[in-house]
Every structure is written in structure tokens, then in C-alpha cells.
């Protein structure tokens, strides 16, 4: 089944994600997007011993992305989606959610 969200349904999903993330979550993903160009990139700190910290890239697909997809599965607007739809749409919907929030901050 292809994803078929009306503009109103998409806006409700975006607003639901914004509410689920809260201010702190939105700012977190805005920072990641600003630093790395996408919300599914993340730099995790990993130490080599206790003296030499190093940062390694990892995808948030396996952690934060899973949590967001699980939340999206509870939304009425997404009830007809298949797993592949959630997999392909969580990043665009999250990015739309933080962009919409930035637009509101400018007003």
C-alpha cells in the first residue's frame, strides 16, 4: 500500500511528533540537523581508555528512529502503513516536524 496522507493528516502527524518530542527533543534534532545535514546522523562519544575521547558517527535509526516509528504506529493517520512505510517516512516526517517548529519560532 502506498502512503496516502492528505495535507491535514500530514499536519496532524507533524504536530503529534512535535508534542511527543517536546521542546528539548525538537532542539536536539534541530542541532543534529544543523551539524550533520540530516536528523538521522549522530556523533556518539567513545573513549579510548579514559584519556582520549573520540567521536564516532552512528545512525540513530537503531535507537531514536525505532522509538519514533513505534510512536508513529500509534497514530490514526498512520494506521494503514506497512513497516516499509514507517522505515521510509520517519526521517522526512521528523525533519518536517522540526522545520515547522522553526518556522513558528520565527513568528
Residue pairs with C-beta under 8 A, 6 or more apart in sequence:
1 80
1 81
1 82
1 85
3 81
3 85
3 88
3 89
5 13
5 77
9 77
10 77
10 93
10 96
12 75
12 77
13 72
13 75
13 77
13 78
13 93
14 93
14 96
14 97
14 100
16 71
16 75
16 77
17 68
17 71
17 72
17 93
17 94
17 97
18 26
18 97
18 100
18 101
20 68
20 71
21 28
21 29
21 97
26 97
26 98
26 101
29 39
29 94
29 98
30 98
30 101
30 102
32 38
32 39
32 41
32 42
32 60
33 39
33 95
33 98
35 43
36 42
36 43
38 91
38 95
39 60
39 91
39 94
39 95
39 98
40 59
40 60
40 61
40 65
40 91
41 57
41 59
41 60
42 57
42 58
42 59
42 60
42 64
43 55
43 56
43 57
43 58
44 55
44 56
44 57
44 58
45 53
45 54
45 55
46 53
46 54
46 55
46 56
47 53
47 54
48 54
59 65
65 90
65 91
68 90
68 94
69 86
69 87
69 90
72 78
72 81
72 86
72 89
72 90
72 93
73 81
73 86
78 85
78 86
81 89
